[in-house]
């Protein structure tokens, strides 16, 4: 047990688990302070996720875009970039998917891949802008991506209304051949909104792992992020790799947008403010330790908190409690180094 606590490789798994445990314990303390029985709160949360097949399906639906935005943010982190613009890239990806889904007619075997490709390319293009400015003029990507989030929100809201048949609130439905929905998945989950997007998110997590861990290209991207000067001295094309890193990150976020617009819904919506998927992706990446499998697990966890918060509200537990738990988990995950030091110290004292 002592070796498990002090081993650095083992700590990669132990620290996120402790972050989750501490987050739920802190959430219990908050509930006690506000005169809520923590057992009732967590019972409602579990029932809201696993209470019946429909709730299970809605949990997967909530988790799918979070996994992809987590991958987007993590890809930036792993290559030395802080892509805080996943929200904007998601928005343009969502619109691109719907635009292709409405304007193009083709068999499903062609149409659906085209829609997904359009979403990924739109997200990649939106991320290309801060990537290019970072590479060419050394403009910090955080500043540019924050600005582009608001640009995407307002530009897409305008573009939605310009599509044929759109109202002031949403577009017409996409072609059936561009839809990720599944009658089979919906039926086995008591007619939830579960769609094939969860398969796409898992495949993208595998792709993320393969690029980062198993390819020379991924090694170069990580090397440039870790030390651009040494990478340039070694003959790597630093500026090109910065741009490519941002574009791949943006492609993941663009696909997350498609999961919402052609999966959860079959149209694009005019939204008044950010829905938070991109910002939640930062928390997912942080808790998942910027690793493919970790991000999938973290995405399902945060998806459970989001899906279960509605059931908590019905059980007279404020749904904001779920947000507080998420915040505590992120806080403890951010204290990664401190928790590791604590584990090492406990290990030494136990000798």
N, C-alpha and C positions, 0 to 999 in steps of 0.2 A: 504493500500500500504506500509506503514511504517513497519507494522508487517511482511509483506512478505519479505522485504529487510533485516530485522535483524534476522529473524528466521533461525536457522542453517540448519534445514531440507530443507527449501525452497531454501537456498543458494546452495545446492547441484545441483539444477537445474538451478538456476540463473547464477552462476559463469561460467559454460561451455557456456551458451548462450551469456554471455557478452564477453567471450574469442573469440567466433566466430565472433561476431559483431565487436569487436575491430580489429580482424585480417583482416576482409574485409575492414574496414575503413583505416587501415594502408596500405593495398594493393591499395586502391584508391589513397592514397597520393603518393605512389611509381609511379603509372601510371601517375598522374598529373606531377610529377617531370620529368618523361621521355617523356612528351608531348603526352600522350595517354589519350583519353577521357575515364574516368572510366565507364561511362554508356555504351560505345561501348564494353569495355572489359567484363563487367559483362553480357551484352546482349549476346555476343558470347559464354560466359561460359554456360549460361542457355540454349541456342539453342544447344550447344554441348552435353547437357545431356537430354533435353526434346524436342528437335527440331523435332524428328520423332520417330516411334517405334524402329527402328534399334539403334538409339543413346541411347534410354532408355535401351534397352537390353544390350548394351555394358557398360553402367553405372553399371548395376547390376553385370556384369561379373568382372569389375574392383574392385567392392566393396567386393565381396565374400571372396577372400583370405585375404583382409585387416581385415575383421571382425574376422577371425580365428586367425590371428597372433596377433590381439589386445587381443583376449581372452587368448592366450598363455602368453603374457607379463603380462596381468592383473592378471592371476592366480598366477604367481610368485610374483607380487607386494602384492597381498592379503595375501600371506603366507610368507612374509618377504624375498623374493628372487628377484634378478634382473636378469631375464633371457634375456640377450642380444644376446642369440644364436638362436633366432627363425629363423633367416635366414638360418643357417646351418641345423636346424631341418626340415625346409621346403624343403630344397634341397634333403636331404636323404629320406624324405617322398615322394617327387615327384618321385624319382628314384624307390623306393620300389613299388609304385603303378603301374608304367609302367612295371617293371620286372614281377610282378605277372600278369599283364594284357597281357603280351606277352607270357610268358612261360606256363601258366596254361589255360586249356580249360575246361569250365564248363557252365552250364546254367546261364543266367544273374542273376536269383534270388539268386544264390550261388556265382557267380564270382564277381559281383559288391561289395557285402559286404566284400568279401575276399580282394579285392583291397583296399578298404577304411580301413579295419583293418590293412593291411600291412603298409599303409602309417602312420597310427596312431602309430603302434608298432615301426616302424623305427624312427619316431620322438621321441617317448618315450625312446627308447634305446640310441639315441644320447644325450638326456637330462639326462639320467641315469649317464653318465660319470661325468659331473660336479657335479651332485647331490651326487654321491658316494664320490667324492673327497672332497666336502664340508662337508659331514657328518663324514667321516672317518678321514680326515687330516686337516679339516678347511681351505682348499684352497678356496679362494674367487671365486665364480661362474662367476663373470664378466670376470676375466682373462681367465679362462678355456673356457668359451663359445665363446669368441672372437677368440681364437686359433682354436677351433673346427669349426667355420664358414669357415675358410680358408681350413681346412682339408676336410670338407664336399665338398666344391666347387671342389677341385682338385681330390679327390678320386672318386666322382660321375662322373666327366668328363671322367676319365679313365674307370670306370665301364660301362658307357654308350656304349663306343666303343667296349666293350667285349661281349655285348648282340648279339645274332644271328641276322644277317642281318643289323646291324648298319653301318652307314657311319661315317665319321669323324666329322659330325655335329649333327646327330640325330639318333634315333632308328627307327625301322620300326613301323608302326601303331599298336596299341594295338588291341586285339580281340574286335569285336563289343559288346560282352557281358560284357566288362569291362568299357564301355564308359558311361560317365555322360551326354552326349549330348542328345538333344531332338528335333526331327523334329517338334513337336507341338510348343514348346517354340520358336524355331527358326522362324517358319512360322508366328506366331502372332506378332513377333517383326521384321518383314521385313527381315528375314534371317540374324539376328545377331547371335553371338556365345553364346547366353544365354543357360544355361544348368541347370540341377537339383541341382547343387552344392549350389545354394543360399538357398535351403531348408535345406541342411545339415548344413550350417552355422547358420541358425536360430535355428535349433534343438540343436546345440552345445552351443549356447548362453543360451538356456533354461536349458540345462544340467549344464553349468557353474553356473548359478544362483542357481539351486537346490543343487548342491554339496556345494557351499560356504555358502549359507544362510539357508538351510533347513536340513542339516544332521549333526549328531554328528561328523562324519569323517571330514567334512569341518570345524567345530568348532575347532577340534584338530589341523588341519593344520594351521588355523589362529592363534591359541593360541601359537603354536610353533614358528611361524614367529614373533609374537609380543614380546614374552618373553620366549626363550628356557629354561632358568634356572628355571623359575617358573613352566613351563610346565613339566619339568623333575621331579621336586619336587612333582608335582601333580600326577605323575605316568604315564605320556605320553611318548611314545617312540619317542624321539626327532629325532635321526638319521634316523630312518625309515621314519618318516613324511617328513623330508627334501628331501629324495630321491624320495618319492612318489609325493611330490609337483612338483619337477622338471620334473618327468616323465609325469604327467598329463599335465603340461604346454607344454612339448615337443610333446605330442600326438595332441594337438590342432594345433600346428605349422605343424606337419607332414600332417595332414588333409588339411591344406592350400596348401601344395605342390601338393596334389592329385587334388585339385580344378583346378590347372593350367595344370597339365600334362594329366589328363584324362577328363577334363572338357573343358577348353579353347582350348587345343590342344588334340591330341590323340597319342602323342609320347613324349619322353623326349629329351631335347635339350642340346647340349654342349654349355655352356655359359662362356664367358670370364671374367665376373665380376658379383658381386651381383646385383640383380634386385631391391633390396630395400624393398621388402614386409615385411621382418622381422623387419627392422629398422622403417618402417612406422607404424608397429604394436605398437611400443612404444608410438608414437604420438596418435594413436587411443585409446590406453588404458588410456593415460593421460587425453585426452579430455573427454573420456567416463566415467571418475571418477572411473575406475576399476569396473564398474557394468555392468551386462549383457545387459540390455536395452540401457544404455549409449554407450556401445561399438558398438552395432548394428547401432545406429544413427550416431556415429562418423565415423564408417566404410563407411557408405553410403555417408557421407559428403566428406571424403577424396577420396572416389571412384569417386564422382562427379568432384572434382577438377582435378583428374588424367584424367578422360574421357573427361572433358571439355577443358583441356589444348590444345588438338589437334585442336578443333574448334577455340580456341583463336588464335592459330598460323595461321590458314587459314584467320582469320580476321585481320591480320597484328598486332596482339598483341603477343609479345613474350611468348611462352608457359612457360618460366621460371617464369612469373608473378604468375602462379598457385602455383609453388613451394614456392615462396616468401610468398604468402598468407598462405600456410600451415605452413611455419616456424613461421609466426607471430601468428597464432592461437596456435601453440604449446608453443610459448614464453608466451603468455598471460595465457594459461592453467597452465603453470609452476608457474605463479605468483598467484596461487590460494589463498594462504594465504593473500597476499597483497590486492587482490581484495576484499576478505571477510572483511578485516580490513577497507578498504575504504567504503564498504557498511554500516558497523556498524557506522563508523564516520558520514557518510551522514545521517544515521537514527537518530543519536543523535542530529545533528545540525538542523534537521527538526522538532524536538519536540518543 
